Amino acid sequence: MTTLKKQVGLRFEPNLLKMVDKVAKQKGLTRTEFVEKAVKLYVLNEEK
């Protein structure tokens, strides 16, 4: 498992946070796990 170096405090609009929580629950992930995966996918797609 990767050791985390830093944590980022993020603020979400209430409606976006509800959507994040809903999808994370459907996928069986925590909010943090879901956001990490989403950001990783976004960054990888931007690098292409």
CHARMM-style PDB file with segment names, atoms N, HN, CA, C and O in Angstrom:
ATOM      1  N   MET     1       0.836  -1.186   0.000  1.00  0.00      PROA
ATOM      2  CA  MET     1       0.000   0.000   0.000  1.00  0.00      PROA
ATOM      3  C   MET     1       0.877   1.243   0.000  1.00  0.00      PROA
ATOM      4  O   MET     1       1.938   1.269   0.623  1.00  0.00      PROA
ATOM      5  N   THR     2       0.428   2.256  -0.693  1.00  0.00      PROA
ATOM      6  HN  THR     2      -0.434   2.235  -1.199  1.00  0.00      PROA
ATOM      7  CA  THR     2       1.173   3.496  -0.811  1.00  0.00      PROA
ATOM      8  C   THR     2       1.051   4.316   0.468  1.00  0.00      PROA
ATOM      9  O   THR     2      -0.026   4.420   1.057  1.00  0.00      PROA
ATOM     10  N   THR     3       2.166   4.894   0.883  1.00  0.00      PROA
ATOM     11  HN  THR     3       3.040   4.810   0.405  1.00  0.00      PROA
ATOM     12  CA  THR     3       2.148   5.786   2.035  1.00  0.00      PROA
ATOM     13  C   THR     3       1.760   7.178   1.556  1.00  0.00      PROA
ATOM     14  O   THR     3       2.343   7.702   0.607  1.00  0.00      PROA
ATOM     15  N   LEU     4       0.789   7.765   2.208  1.00  0.00      PROA
ATOM     16  HN  LEU     4       0.316   7.339   2.980  1.00  0.00      PROA
ATOM     17  CA  LEU     4       0.345   9.098   1.818  1.00  0.00      PROA
ATOM     18  C   LEU     4       1.287  10.147   2.371  1.00  0.00      PROA
ATOM     19  O   LEU     4       1.670  10.096   3.540  1.00  0.00      PROA
ATOM     20  N   LYS     5       1.656  11.090   1.536  1.00  0.00      PROA
ATOM     21  HN  LYS     5       1.344  11.132   0.586  1.00  0.00      PROA
ATOM     22  CA  LYS     5       2.569  12.149   1.943  1.00  0.00      PROA
ATOM     23  C   LYS     5       1.819  13.350   2.519  1.00  0.00      PROA
ATOM     24  O   LYS     5       2.220  13.917   3.536  1.00  0.00      PROA
ATOM     25  N   LYS     6       0.730  13.728   1.856  1.00  0.00      PROA
ATOM     26  HN  LYS     6       0.405  13.268   1.030  1.00  0.00      PROA
ATOM     27  CA  LYS     6      -0.030  14.898   2.281  1.00  0.00      PROA
ATOM     28  C   LYS     6      -1.505  14.620   2.071  1.00  0.00      PROA
ATOM     29  O   LYS     6      -1.883  13.761   1.273  1.00  0.00      PROA
ATOM     30  N   GLN     7      -2.312  15.337   2.777  1.00  0.00      PROA
ATOM     31  HN  GLN     7      -2.006  16.034   3.424  1.00  0.00      PROA
ATOM     32  CA  GLN     7      -3.749  15.268   2.560  1.00  0.00      PROA
ATOM     33  C   GLN     7      -4.219  16.637   2.100  1.00  0.00      PROA
ATOM     34  O   GLN     7      -3.666  17.671   2.476  1.00  0.00      PROA
ATOM     35  N   VAL     8      -5.245  16.611   1.283  1.00  0.00      PROA
ATOM     36  HN  VAL     8      -5.695  15.772   0.978  1.00  0.00      PROA
ATOM     37  CA  VAL     8      -5.791  17.851   0.755  1.00  0.00      PROA
ATOM     38  C   VAL     8      -7.180  18.047   1.337  1.00  0.00      PROA
ATOM     39  O   VAL     8      -8.024  17.156   1.255  1.00  0.00      PROA
ATOM     40  N   GLY     9      -7.414  19.195   1.916  1.00  0.00      PROA
ATOM     41  HN  GLY     9      -6.728  19.919   1.982  1.00  0.00      PROA
ATOM     42  CA  GLY     9      -8.755  19.512   2.406  1.00  0.00      PROA
ATOM     43  C   GLY     9      -9.574  20.068   1.251  1.00  0.00      PROA
ATOM     44  O   GLY     9      -9.225  21.101   0.680  1.00  0.00      PROA
ATOM     45  N   LEU    10     -10.642  19.401   0.913  1.00  0.00      PROA
ATOM     46  HN  LEU    10     -10.926  18.562   1.377  1.00  0.00      PROA
ATOM     47  CA  LEU    10     -11.483  19.832  -0.202  1.00  0.00      PROA
ATOM     48  C   LEU    10     -12.842  20.270   0.312  1.00  0.00      PROA
ATOM     49  O   LEU    10     -13.359  19.728   1.289  1.00  0.00      PROA
ATOM     50  N   ARG    11     -13.403  21.245  -0.351  1.00  0.00      PROA
ATOM     51  HN  ARG    11     -12.983  21.685  -1.144  1.00  0.00      PROA
ATOM     52  CA  ARG    11     -14.759  21.699  -0.025  1.00  0.00      PROA
ATOM     53  C   ARG    11     -15.628  21.447  -1.247  1.00  0.00      PROA
ATOM     54  O   ARG    11     -15.257  21.786  -2.371  1.00  0.00      PROA
ATOM     55  N   PHE    12     -16.788  20.846  -1.012  1.00  0.00      PROA
ATOM     56  HN  PHE    12     -17.089  20.570  -0.099  1.00  0.00      PROA
ATOM     57  CA  PHE    12     -17.707  20.525  -2.089  1.00  0.00      PROA
ATOM     58  C   PHE    12     -19.012  21.280  -1.906  1.00  0.00      PROA
ATOM     59  O   PHE    12     -19.430  21.559  -0.783  1.00  0.00      PROA
ATOM     60  N   GLU    13     -19.649  21.608  -3.022  1.00  0.00      PROA
ATOM     61  HN  GLU    13     -19.309  21.382  -3.935  1.00  0.00      PROA
ATOM     62  CA  GLU    13     -21.010  22.130  -2.956  1.00  0.00      PROA
ATOM     63  C   GLU    13     -21.877  21.010  -2.388  1.00  0.00      PROA
ATOM     64  O   GLU    13     -21.616  19.841  -2.671  1.00  0.00      PROA
ATOM     65  N   PRO    14     -22.895  21.329  -1.602  1.00  0.00      PROA
ATOM     66  CA  PRO    14     -23.721  20.292  -0.971  1.00  0.00      PROA
ATOM     67  C   PRO    14     -24.299  19.268  -1.951  1.00  0.00      PROA
ATOM     68  O   PRO    14     -24.313  18.072  -1.657  1.00  0.00      PROA
ATOM     69  N   ASN    15     -24.778  19.728  -3.115  1.00  0.00      PROA
ATOM     70  HN  ASN    15     -24.767  20.699  -3.354  1.00  0.00      PROA
ATOM     71  CA  ASN    15     -25.354  18.785  -4.081  1.00  0.00      PROA
ATOM     72  C   ASN    15     -24.300  17.855  -4.663  1.00  0.00      PROA
ATOM     73  O   ASN    15     -24.563  16.671  -4.873  1.00  0.00      PROA
ATOM     74  N   LEU    16     -23.105  18.385  -4.925  1.00  0.00      PROA
ATOM     75  HN  LEU    16     -22.891  19.347  -4.754  1.00  0.00      PROA
ATOM     76  CA  LEU    16     -22.024  17.548  -5.444  1.00  0.00      PROA
ATOM     77  C   LEU    16     -21.608  16.521  -4.396  1.00  0.00      PROA
ATOM     78  O   LEU    16     -21.356  15.362  -4.727  1.00  0.00      PROA
ATOM     79  N   LEU    17     -21.536  16.935  -3.152  1.00  0.00      PROA
ATOM     80  HN  LEU    17     -21.740  17.876  -2.883  1.00  0.00      PROA
ATOM     81  CA  LEU    17     -21.154  16.019  -2.080  1.00  0.00      PROA
ATOM     82  C   LEU    17     -22.168  14.891  -1.942  1.00  0.00      PROA
ATOM     83  O   LEU    17     -21.791  13.742  -1.714  1.00  0.00      PROA
ATOM     84  N   LYS    18     -23.446  15.208  -2.079  1.00  0.00      PROA
ATOM     85  HN  LYS    18     -23.753  16.142  -2.265  1.00  0.00      PROA
ATOM     86  CA  LYS    18     -24.480  14.168  -2.029  1.00  0.00      PROA
ATOM     87  C   LYS    18     -24.294  13.167  -3.158  1.00  0.00      PROA
ATOM     88  O   LYS    18     -24.433  11.961  -2.953  1.00  0.00      PROA
ATOM     89  N   MET    19     -23.975  13.670  -4.364  1.00  0.00      PROA
ATOM     90  HN  MET    19     -23.862  14.649  -4.530  1.00  0.00      PROA
ATOM     91  CA  MET    19     -23.754  12.770  -5.503  1.00  0.00      PROA
ATOM     92  C   MET    19     -22.519  11.901  -5.279  1.00  0.00      PROA
ATOM     93  O   MET    19     -22.532  10.706  -5.571  1.00  0.00      PROA
ATOM     94  N   VAL    20     -21.453  12.510  -4.759  1.00  0.00      PROA
ATOM     95  HN  VAL    20     -21.443  13.481  -4.522  1.00  0.00      PROA
ATOM     96  CA  VAL    20     -20.231  11.758  -4.464  1.00  0.00      PROA
ATOM     97  C   VAL    20     -20.533  10.649  -3.468  1.00  0.00      PROA
ATOM     98  O   VAL    20     -20.124   9.505  -3.671  1.00  0.00      PROA
ATOM     99  N   ASP    21     -21.238  10.972  -2.402  1.00  0.00      PROA
ATOM    100  HN  ASP    21     -21.570  11.900  -2.237  1.00  0.00      PROA
ATOM    101  CA  ASP    21     -21.571   9.975  -1.385  1.00  0.00      PROA
ATOM    102  C   ASP    21     -22.440   8.861  -1.956  1.00  0.00      PROA
ATOM    103  O   ASP    21     -22.247   7.691  -1.627  1.00  0.00      PROA
ATOM    104  N   LYS    22     -23.393   9.220  -2.809  1.00  0.00      PROA
ATOM    105  HN  LYS    22     -23.549  10.171  -3.077  1.00  0.00      PROA
ATOM    106  CA  LYS    22     -24.295   8.232  -3.408  1.00  0.00      PROA
ATOM    107  C   LYS    22     -23.522   7.247  -4.283  1.00  0.00      PROA
ATOM    108  O   LYS    22     -23.687   6.034  -4.154  1.00  0.00      PROA
ATOM    109  N   VAL    23     -22.683   7.769  -5.167  1.00  0.00      PROA
ATOM    110  HN  VAL    23     -22.549   8.754  -5.272  1.00  0.00      PROA
ATOM    111  CA  VAL    23     -21.927   6.902  -6.072  1.00  0.00      PROA
ATOM    112  C   VAL    23     -20.896   6.086  -5.296  1.00  0.00      PROA
ATOM    113  O   VAL    23     -20.702   4.904  -5.582  1.00  0.00      PROA
ATOM    114  N   ALA    24     -20.240   6.699  -4.325  1.00  0.00      PROA
ATOM    115  HN  ALA    24     -20.398   7.659  -4.093  1.00  0.00      PROA
ATOM    116  CA  ALA    24     -19.260   5.971  -3.517  1.00  0.00      PROA
ATOM    117  C   ALA    24     -19.924   4.793  -2.814  1.00  0.00      PROA
ATOM    118  O   ALA    24     -19.364   3.697  -2.773  1.00  0.00      PROA
ATOM    119  N   LYS    25     -21.106   5.014  -2.265  1.00  0.00      PROA
ATOM    120  HN  LYS    25     -21.560   5.904  -2.299  1.00  0.00      PROA
ATOM    121  CA  LYS    25     -21.832   3.939  -1.582  1.00  0.00      PROA
ATOM    122  C   LYS    25     -22.188   2.824  -2.559  1.00  0.00      PROA
ATOM    123  O   LYS    25     -22.054   1.645  -2.231  1.00  0.00      PROA
ATOM    124  N   GLN    26     -22.641   3.192  -3.760  1.00  0.00      PROA
ATOM    125  HN  GLN    26     -22.749   4.150  -4.026  1.00  0.00      PROA
ATOM    126  CA  GLN    26     -22.981   2.196  -4.779  1.00  0.00      PROA
ATOM    127  C   GLN    26     -21.771   1.350  -5.156  1.00  0.00      PROA
ATOM    128  O   GLN    26     -21.898   0.154  -5.417  1.00  0.00      PROA
ATOM    129  N   LYS    27     -20.600   1.977  -5.182  1.00  0.00      PROA
ATOM    130  HN  LYS    27     -20.497   2.948  -4.969  1.00  0.00      PROA
ATOM    131  CA  LYS    27     -19.370   1.280  -5.566  1.00  0.00      PROA
ATOM    132  C   LYS    27     -18.710   0.567  -4.386  1.00  0.00      PROA
ATOM    133  O   LYS    27     -17.728  -0.153  -4.571  1.00  0.00      PROA
ATOM    134  N   GLY    28     -19.236   0.759  -3.185  1.00  0.00      PROA
ATOM    135  HN  GLY    28     -20.033   1.343  -3.035  1.00  0.00      PROA
ATOM    136  CA  GLY    28     -18.654   0.139  -2.002  1.00  0.00      PROA
ATOM    137  C   GLY    28     -17.359   0.797  -1.562  1.00  0.00      PROA
ATOM    138  O   GLY    28     -16.480   0.144  -0.999  1.00  0.00      PROA
ATOM    139  N   LEU    29     -17.245   2.089  -1.822  1.00  0.00      PROA
ATOM    140  HN  LEU    29     -17.959   2.620  -2.279  1.00  0.00      PROA
ATOM    141  CA  LEU    29     -16.043   2.838  -1.476  1.00  0.00      PROA
ATOM    142  C   LEU    29     -16.373   3.897  -0.433  1.00  0.00      PROA
ATOM    143  O   LEU    29     -17.526   4.293  -0.266  1.00  0.00      PROA
ATOM    144  N   THR    30     -15.339   4.344   0.260  1.00  0.00      PROA
ATOM    145  HN  THR    30     -14.402   4.023   0.124  1.00  0.00      PROA
ATOM    146  CA  THR    30     -15.517   5.501   1.128  1.00  0.00      PROA
ATOM    147  C   THR    30     -15.490   6.747   0.254  1.00  0.00      PROA
ATOM    148  O   THR    30     -15.091   6.695  -0.910  1.00  0.00      PROA
ATOM    149  N   ARG    31     -15.910   7.851   0.818  1.00  0.00      PROA
ATOM    150  HN  ARG    31     -16.234   7.894   1.763  1.00  0.00      PROA
ATOM    151  CA  ARG    31     -15.866   9.120   0.086  1.00  0.00      PROA
ATOM    152  C   ARG    31     -14.437   9.412  -0.371  1.00  0.00      PROA
ATOM    153  O   ARG    31     -14.216   9.803  -1.517  1.00  0.00      PROA
ATOM    154  N   THR    32     -13.478   9.224   0.517  1.00  0.00      PROA
ATOM    155  HN  THR    32     -13.657   8.906   1.449  1.00  0.00      PROA
ATOM    156  CA  THR    32     -12.082   9.504   0.192  1.00  0.00      PROA
ATOM    157  C   THR    32     -11.584   8.604  -0.928  1.00  0.00      PROA
ATOM    158  O   THR    32     -10.934   9.078  -1.860  1.00  0.00      PROA
ATOM    159  N   GLU    33     -11.881   7.305  -0.847  1.00  0.00      PROA
ATOM    160  HN  GLU    33     -12.409   6.919  -0.090  1.00  0.00      PROA
ATOM    161  CA  GLU    33     -11.455   6.380  -1.898  1.00  0.00      PROA
ATOM    162  C   GLU    33     -12.029   6.774  -3.251  1.00  0.00      PROA
ATOM    163  O   GLU    33     -11.330   6.751  -4.264  1.00  0.00      PROA
ATOM    164  N   PHE    34     -13.309   7.136  -3.260  1.00  0.00      PROA
ATOM    165  HN  PHE    34     -13.877   7.155  -2.437  1.00  0.00      PROA
ATOM    166  CA  PHE    34     -13.954   7.525  -4.512  1.00  0.00      PROA
ATOM    167  C   PHE    34     -13.319   8.782  -5.097  1.00  0.00      PROA
ATOM    168  O   PHE    34     -13.030   8.835  -6.293  1.00  0.00      PROA
ATOM    169  N   VAL    35     -13.102   9.792  -4.260  1.00  0.00      PROA
ATOM    170  HN  VAL    35     -13.337   9.749  -3.289  1.00  0.00      PROA
ATOM    171  CA  VAL    35     -12.513  11.043  -4.741  1.00  0.00      PROA
ATOM    172  C   VAL    35     -11.092  10.800  -5.237  1.00  0.00      PROA
ATOM    173  O   VAL    35     -10.701  11.360  -6.261  1.00  0.00      PROA
ATOM    174  N   GLU    36     -10.309   9.981  -4.538  1.00  0.00      PROA
ATOM    175  HN  GLU    36     -10.626   9.526  -3.706  1.00  0.00      PROA
ATOM    176  CA  GLU    36      -8.948   9.671  -4.983  1.00  0.00      PROA
ATOM    177  C   GLU    36      -8.963   9.015  -6.355  1.00  0.00      PROA
ATOM    178  O   GLU    36      -8.178   9.383  -7.228  1.00  0.00      PROA
ATOM    179  N   LYS    37      -9.857   8.039  -6.551  1.00  0.00      PROA
ATOM    180  HN  LYS    37     -10.494   7.740  -5.841  1.00  0.00      PROA
ATOM    181  CA  LYS    37      -9.939   7.358  -7.846  1.00  0.00      PROA
ATOM    182  C   LYS    37     -10.380   8.314  -8.946  1.00  0.00      PROA
ATOM    183  O   LYS    37      -9.843   8.281 -10.053  1.00  0.00      PROA
ATOM    184  N   ALA    38     -11.354   9.163  -8.645  1.00  0.00      PROA
ATOM    185  HN  ALA    38     -11.790   9.189  -7.746  1.00  0.00      PROA
ATOM    186  CA  ALA    38     -11.854  10.113  -9.640  1.00  0.00      PROA
ATOM    187  C   ALA    38     -10.760  11.095 -10.059  1.00  0.00      PROA
ATOM    188  O   ALA    38     -10.593  11.373 -11.246  1.00  0.00      PROA
ATOM    189  N   VAL    39     -10.029  11.610  -9.097  1.00  0.00      PROA
ATOM    190  HN  VAL    39     -10.165  11.384  -8.132  1.00  0.00      PROA
ATOM    191  CA  VAL    39      -8.952  12.554  -9.403  1.00  0.00      PROA
ATOM    192  C   VAL    39      -7.859  11.858 -10.202  1.00  0.00      PROA
ATOM    193  O   VAL    39      -7.338  12.422 -11.165  1.00  0.00      PROA
ATOM    194  N   LYS    40      -7.512  10.646  -9.812  1.00  0.00      PROA
ATOM    195  HN  LYS    40      -7.935  10.188  -9.030  1.00  0.00      PROA
ATOM    196  CA  LYS    40      -6.474   9.897 -10.525  1.00  0.00      PROA
ATOM    197  C   LYS    40      -6.873   9.676 -11.983  1.00  0.00      PROA
ATOM    198  O   LYS    40      -6.063   9.889 -12.886  1.00  0.00      PROA
ATOM    199  N   LEU    41      -8.112   9.252 -12.216  1.00  0.00      PROA
ATOM    200  HN  LEU    41      -8.769   9.079 -11.482  1.00  0.00      PROA
ATOM    201  CA  LEU    41      -8.584   9.047 -13.585  1.00  0.00      PROA
ATOM    202  C   LEU    41      -8.556  10.345 -14.383  1.00  0.00      PROA
ATOM    203  O   LEU    41      -8.151  10.355 -15.545  1.00  0.00      PROA
ATOM    204  N   TYR    42      -8.977  11.419 -13.771  1.00  0.00      PROA
ATOM    205  HN  TYR    42      -9.305  11.411 -12.826  1.00  0.00      PROA
ATOM    206  CA  TYR    42      -8.979  12.715 -14.447  1.00  0.00      PROA
ATOM    207  C   TYR    42      -7.559  13.122 -14.845  1.00  0.00      PROA
ATOM    208  O   TYR    42      -7.321  13.533 -15.981  1.00  0.00      PROA
ATOM    209  N   VAL    43      -6.632  13.006 -13.918  1.00  0.00      PROA
ATOM    210  HN  VAL    43      -6.826  12.673 -12.995  1.00  0.00      PROA
ATOM    211  CA  VAL    43      -5.248  13.409 -14.185  1.00  0.00      PROA
ATOM    212  C   VAL    43      -4.639  12.533 -15.276  1.00  0.00      PROA
ATOM    213  O   VAL    43      -3.963  13.041 -16.170  1.00  0.00      PROA
ATOM    214  N   LEU    44      -4.872  11.227 -15.211  1.00  0.00      PROA
ATOM    215  HN  LEU    44      -5.421  10.815 -14.484  1.00  0.00      PROA
ATOM    216  CA  LEU    44      -4.334  10.333 -16.235  1.00  0.00      PROA
ATOM    217  C   LEU    44      -4.897  10.662 -17.613  1.00  0.00      PROA
ATOM    218  O   LEU    44      -4.168  10.616 -18.604  1.00  0.00      PROA
ATOM    219  N   ASN    45      -6.182  10.994 -17.688  1.00  0.00      PROA
ATOM    220  HN  ASN    45      -6.774  11.032 -16.883  1.00  0.00      PROA
ATOM    221  CA  ASN    45      -6.788  11.366 -18.971  1.00  0.00      PROA
ATOM    222  C   ASN    45      -6.240  12.687 -19.496  1.00  0.00      PROA
ATOM    223  O   ASN    45      -6.102  12.860 -20.707  1.00  0.00      PROA
ATOM    224  N   GLU    46      -5.932  13.607 -18.613  1.00  0.00      PROA
ATOM    225  HN  GLU    46      -6.044  13.467 -17.630  1.00  0.00      PROA
ATOM    226  CA  GLU    46      -5.391  14.902 -19.027  1.00  0.00      PROA
ATOM    227  C   GLU    46      -3.958  14.778 -19.545  1.00  0.00      PROA
ATOM    228  O   GLU    46      -3.530  15.578 -20.376  1.00  0.00      PROA
ATOM    229  N   GLU    47      -3.215  13.781 -19.061  1.00  0.00      PROA
ATOM    230  HN  GLU    47      -3.563  13.131 -18.385  1.00  0.00      PROA
ATOM    231  CA  GLU    47      -1.826  13.602 -19.483  1.00  0.00      PROA
ATOM    232  C   GLU    47      -1.723  13.047 -20.895  1.00  0.00      PROA
ATOM    233  O   GLU    47      -0.682  13.182 -21.539  1.00  0.00      PROA
ATOM    234  N   LYS    48      -2.784  12.426 -21.383  1.00  0.00      PROA
ATOM    235  HN  LYS    48      -3.630  12.316 -20.860  1.00  0.00      PROA
ATOM    236  CA  LYS    48      -2.750  11.808 -22.718  1.00  0.00      PROA
ATOM    237  C   LYS    48      -2.748  12.829 -23.812  1.00  0.00      PROA
ATOM    238  OT1 LYS    48      -2.720  12.472 -24.990  1.00  0.00      PROA
TER     239      LYS     48
END
